[in-house]
Amino acid sequence: MERKFKTTAKCAGGVKAIGEKLSKELAAGQWSIDLTSPDRVLTVAADTPSDARIEELVREAGFKIEKL
């Protein structure tokens, strides 16, 4: 199941910061951020953690996030 979220990541540095948080609970291949999309879409290809936990981790990295 793929879940998608809109983020405010703007560059590779933002992806790295978010990745450092997500890697606590997801393997590297279980998530990606499309910087070419206007919504900077974070795609999570795993059933866990919960949407709320993913949102919490991205906010801890200093970025806004909302479920699409």
DSSP file (Angstrom, degrees, kcal/mol; ACC not computed):
  #  RESIDUE AA STRUCTURE BP1 BP2  ACC     N-H-->O    O-->H-N    N-H-->O    O-->H-N    TCO  KAPPA ALPHA  PHI   PSI    X-CA   Y-CA   Z-CA
    1    1 A M              0   0    0      0, 0.0     2,-0.5     0, 0.0    45,-0.4   0.000 360.0 360.0 360.0 125.9    0.0    0.0    0.0
    2    2 A E        -     0   0    0     43,-0.2     2,-0.4    41,-0.0    43,-0.2  -0.833 360.0-166.3 -98.8 134.5    1.4    3.4   -1.0
    3    3 A R  E     -A   44   0A   0     41,-2.6    41,-2.8    -2,-0.5     2,-0.4  -0.931   7.2-153.4-116.3 144.1    0.6    6.4    1.0
    4    4 A K  E     -A   43   0A   0     -2,-0.4    64,-2.6    39,-0.2     2,-0.4  -0.939  11.5-177.9-125.1 142.2    1.3   10.0   -0.2
    5    5 A F  E     -AB  42  67A   0     37,-2.2    37,-2.9    -2,-0.4     2,-0.4  -0.989  25.6-127.7-136.0 142.2    1.9   13.2    1.7
    6    6 A K  E     -AB  41  66A   0     60,-3.3    60,-2.1    -2,-0.4     2,-0.2  -0.767  37.2-179.7 -85.6 133.8    2.5   16.8    0.6
    7    7 A T  E     - B   0  65A   0     32,-1.9    58,-0.2    33,-0.6    34,-0.0  -0.771  38.4-128.9-127.7 173.8    5.7   18.2    2.1
    8    8 A T        +     0   0    0     56,-1.1     2,-0.1    -2,-0.2    32,-0.1   0.127  58.8 135.9-108.3  17.9    7.6   21.5    2.1
    9    9 A A        +     0   0    0     31,-0.3    -2,-0.1    55,-0.2     3,-0.1  -0.468  26.0 176.6 -63.6 135.7   11.0   19.9    1.3
   10   10 A K        +     0   0    0      1,-0.2     2,-0.3    -2,-0.1    -1,-0.1   0.584  54.4  11.0-119.4 -15.5   12.7   22.0   -1.4
   11   11 A C  S >> S-     0   0    0      1,-0.0     4,-2.0     0, 0.0     3,-0.5  -0.888  87.6 -80.8-153.7 179.1   16.1   20.4   -2.0
   12   12 A A  H 3> S+     0   0    0     -2,-0.3     4,-2.5     1,-0.2     5,-0.1   0.821 123.7  60.4 -60.4 -31.4   18.3   17.4   -1.4
   13   13 A G  H 3> S+     0   0    0      2,-0.2     4,-2.3     1,-0.2    -1,-0.2   0.893 105.1  47.8 -63.3 -39.1   19.2   18.8    2.0
   14   14 A G  H <> S+     0   0    0     -3,-0.5     4,-2.6     2,-0.2     5,-0.2   0.900 110.7  50.8 -66.7 -41.3   15.5   18.7    3.0
   15   15 A V  H  X S+     0   0    0     -4,-2.0     4,-2.9     1,-0.2    -2,-0.2   0.906 110.6  50.2 -62.1 -40.9   15.2   15.2    1.7
   16   16 A K  H  X S+     0   0    0     -4,-2.5     4,-2.2     2,-0.2    -2,-0.2   0.926 110.6  48.7 -63.6 -45.0   18.3   14.2    3.8
   17   17 A A  H  X S+     0   0    0     -4,-2.3     4,-1.1     2,-0.2    -2,-0.2   0.919 115.2  44.1 -62.4 -44.4   16.9   15.8    7.0
   18   18 A I  H  X S+     0   0    0     -4,-2.6     4,-2.9     1,-0.2     3,-0.5   0.919 111.7  54.9 -65.2 -42.6   13.5   14.0    6.5
   19   19 A G  H  X S+     0   0    0     -4,-2.9     4,-2.6     1,-0.2    -2,-0.2   0.853 100.9  58.2 -59.8 -36.8   15.3   10.8    5.6
   20   20 A E  H  < S+     0   0    0     -4,-2.2    -1,-0.2     2,-0.2     4,-0.2   0.876 112.8  40.5 -61.9 -36.3   17.3   10.9    8.9
   21   21 A K  H >< S+     0   0    0     -4,-1.1     3,-1.4    -3,-0.5     4,-0.3   0.924 116.3  48.2 -75.6 -46.9   14.0   10.9   10.8
   22   22 A L  H >X S+     0   0    0     -4,-2.9     4,-2.1     1,-0.3     3,-2.1   0.835  98.8  68.7 -65.0 -31.5   12.2    8.4    8.6
   23   23 A S  T 3< S+     0   0    0     -4,-2.6    -1,-0.3     1,-0.3    -2,-0.1   0.652  85.2  71.5 -66.0 -12.6   15.1    5.9    8.7
   24   24 A K  T <4 S+     0   0    0     -3,-1.4    -1,-0.3    -4,-0.2    -2,-0.2   0.794 120.6  12.6 -66.9 -27.3   14.4    5.4   12.4
   25   25 A E  T <4 S+     0   0    0     -3,-2.1     2,-0.3    -4,-0.3    -2,-0.2   0.479 124.2  55.0-130.4  -6.9   11.3    3.4   11.3
   26   26 A L  S  < S-     0   0    0     -4,-2.1    -1,-0.2    20,-0.0     2,-0.1  -0.969  75.2-118.5-131.6 146.7   11.5    2.8    7.6
   27   27 A A    >   -     0   0    0     -2,-0.3     3,-2.1     1,-0.1     4,-0.3  -0.457  38.8-105.2 -75.0 157.1   14.1    1.1    5.3
   28   28 A A  G >  S+     0   0    0      1,-0.3     3,-0.9     2,-0.2    -1,-0.1   0.840 119.5  52.3 -54.1 -38.9   15.6    3.3    2.6
   29   29 A G  G 3  S+     0   0    0      1,-0.2    -1,-0.3     3,-0.0    16,-0.0   0.470  94.6  73.1 -78.9  -1.0   13.6    1.7   -0.1
   30   30 A Q  G <  S+     0   0    0     -3,-2.1    15,-3.2    14,-0.1     2,-0.3   0.468 100.1  35.0 -94.3  -1.5   10.3    2.2    1.6
   31   31 A W  E <   +C   44   0A   0     -3,-0.9     2,-0.3    -4,-0.3    13,-0.2  -0.989  56.5 173.3-148.4 156.0   10.0    6.0    1.1
   32   32 A S  E     -C   43   0A   0     11,-1.8    11,-3.1    -2,-0.3     2,-0.4  -0.978  20.3-141.4-157.5 156.2   10.8    8.6   -1.5
   33   33 A I  E     -C   42   0A   0     -2,-0.3     2,-1.0     9,-0.2     9,-0.2  -0.991  12.2-146.3-124.3 126.7   10.3   12.3   -2.1
   34   34 A D  E >   -C   41   0A   0      7,-2.7     3,-0.9    -2,-0.4     7,-0.6  -0.784  16.2-179.3 -93.0  98.7    9.5   13.7   -5.5
   35   35 A L  T 3  S+     0   0    0     -2,-1.0    -1,-0.2     1,-0.2     5,-0.1   0.637  78.0  65.7 -73.4 -13.6   11.2   17.1   -5.6
   36   36 A T  T 3  S+     0   0    0      5,-0.1    -1,-0.2    -3,-0.1    -2,-0.1   0.684  84.9  87.6 -80.9 -17.2   10.0   17.7   -9.2
   37   37 A S  S X  S-     0   0    0     -3,-0.9     3,-1.8     1,-0.1     0, 0.0  -0.608  82.7-131.2 -79.6 139.3    6.3   17.7   -8.1
   38   38 A P  T 3  S+     0   0    0      0, 0.0    -1,-0.1     0, 0.0    -3,-0.0   0.802 111.4  50.5 -59.2 -27.1    4.9   21.1   -7.0
   39   39 A D  T 3  S-     0   0    0    -33,-0.0   -32,-1.9    -5,-0.0     3,-0.2   0.432 104.9-131.4 -90.4   0.3    3.6   19.3   -3.8
   40   40 A R    <   -     0   0    0     -3,-1.8   -33,-0.6   -34,-0.2   -31,-0.3   0.956  34.1-145.9  47.3  61.3    7.0   17.7   -3.0
   41   41 A V  E     -AC   6  34A   0     -7,-0.6    -7,-2.7   -35,-0.2     2,-0.6  -0.399  15.0-154.6 -73.5 124.6    5.2   14.4   -2.6
   42   42 A L  E     -AC   5  33A   0    -37,-2.9   -37,-2.2    -2,-0.2     2,-0.5  -0.871  12.6-162.4 -92.1 122.2    6.5   11.9    0.0
   43   43 A T  E     -AC   4  32A   0    -11,-3.1   -11,-1.8    -2,-0.6     2,-0.5  -0.936   3.9-165.6-109.8 128.4    5.5    8.4   -0.9
   44   44 A V  E     -AC   3  31A   0    -41,-2.8   -41,-2.6    -2,-0.5     2,-0.5  -0.963   6.5-169.2-115.5 121.2    5.6    5.7    1.7
   45   45 A A        +     0   0    0    -15,-3.2     2,-0.3    -2,-0.5   -43,-0.2  -0.472  58.8  82.9-107.6  59.1    5.4    2.1    0.5
   46   46 A A  S    S-     0   0    0     -2,-0.5   -43,-0.1   -45,-0.4    -2,-0.1  -0.981  72.5-132.8-155.0 152.2    4.9    0.4    3.9
   47   47 A D  S    S+     0   0    0     -2,-0.3    -1,-0.1     1,-0.1   -45,-0.0   0.733  77.7  87.0 -81.4 -22.6    2.0   -0.3    6.2
   48   48 A T        +     0   0    0    -23,-0.1     2,-0.2     2,-0.1    -1,-0.1  -0.949  58.8  45.0-129.0 151.6    3.8    0.9    9.3
   49   49 A P  S    S-     0   0    0      0, 0.0    -3,-0.1     0, 0.0   -24,-0.0   0.538  91.2-105.4 -74.6 178.5    4.4    3.3   10.9
   50   50 A S     >  -     0   0    0     -2,-0.2     4,-2.2     1,-0.1     5,-0.2  -0.175  25.5-108.7 -67.4 163.1    1.0    5.1   11.1
   51   51 A D  H  > S+     0   0    0      1,-0.2     4,-2.6     2,-0.2     5,-0.2   0.909 121.4  54.3 -57.2 -42.7    0.2    8.2    9.1
   52   52 A A  H  > S+     0   0    0      1,-0.2     4,-2.1     2,-0.2    -1,-0.2   0.885 108.1  49.1 -61.5 -38.9    0.3   10.2   12.3
   53   53 A R  H  > S+     0   0    0      2,-0.2     4,-2.5     1,-0.2    -1,-0.2   0.897 110.1  50.4 -68.9 -40.1    3.8    8.9   13.1
   54   54 A I  H  X S+     0   0    0     -4,-2.2     4,-2.3     2,-0.2     5,-0.2   0.934 111.5  48.8 -61.6 -45.1    5.1    9.7    9.6
   55   55 A E  H  X S+     0   0    0     -4,-2.6     4,-2.2     1,-0.2    -2,-0.2   0.899 110.7  51.2 -61.3 -40.7    3.7   13.3   10.0
   56   56 A E  H  X S+     0   0    0     -4,-2.1     4,-2.3     2,-0.2    -1,-0.2   0.916 109.7  49.4 -62.1 -44.8    5.4   13.6   13.4
   57   57 A L  H  X S+     0   0    0     -4,-2.5     4,-1.2     2,-0.2    -2,-0.2   0.900 111.4  48.4 -63.8 -41.7    8.8   12.5   12.1
   58   58 A V  H  <>S+     0   0    0     -4,-2.3     5,-1.8     1,-0.2     4,-0.3   0.900 111.4  50.2 -66.9 -39.7    8.6   14.9    9.2
   59   59 A R  H ><5S+     0   0    0     -4,-2.2     3,-1.6     1,-0.2    -2,-0.2   0.885 105.6  56.7 -65.0 -37.6    7.6   17.8   11.5
   60   60 A E  H 3<5S+     0   0    0     -4,-2.3    -1,-0.2     1,-0.3    -2,-0.2   0.831 102.2  56.6 -60.3 -31.4   10.6   16.8   13.8
   61   61 A A  T 3<5S-     0   0    0     -4,-1.2    -1,-0.3    -3,-0.2    -2,-0.2   0.564 126.9-103.8 -77.1  -8.5   12.8   17.3   10.7
   62   62 A G  T < 5S+     0   0    0     -3,-1.6     2,-0.3    -4,-0.3    -3,-0.2   0.678  81.0 116.5  98.2  20.4   11.4   20.9   10.5
   63   63 A F      < -     0   0    0     -5,-1.8    -1,-0.3   -49,-0.0     2,-0.2  -0.872  62.0-118.4-123.6 154.1    9.0   20.5    7.6
   64   64 A K        -     0   0    0     -2,-0.3   -56,-1.1    -5,-0.0     2,-0.3  -0.585  34.9-179.4 -84.1 152.0    5.3   20.8    7.0
   65   65 A I  E     +B    7   0A   0     -2,-0.2     2,-0.3   -58,-0.2   -58,-0.2  -0.994  12.4 178.3-152.2 144.5    3.4   17.8    5.9
   66   66 A E  E     -B    6   0A   0    -60,-2.1   -60,-3.3    -2,-0.3     2,-0.1  -0.987  34.6-107.1-147.9 146.1   -0.2   16.8    5.0
   67   67 A K  E      B    5   0A   0     -2,-0.3   -62,-0.3   -62,-0.3    -2,-0.0  -0.448 360.0 360.0 -70.1 137.4   -1.8   13.6    3.8
   68   68 A L              0   0    0    -64,-2.6   -63,-0.2    -2,-0.1    -1,-0.1   0.394 360.0 360.0 -96.9 360.0   -2.9   13.6    0.2
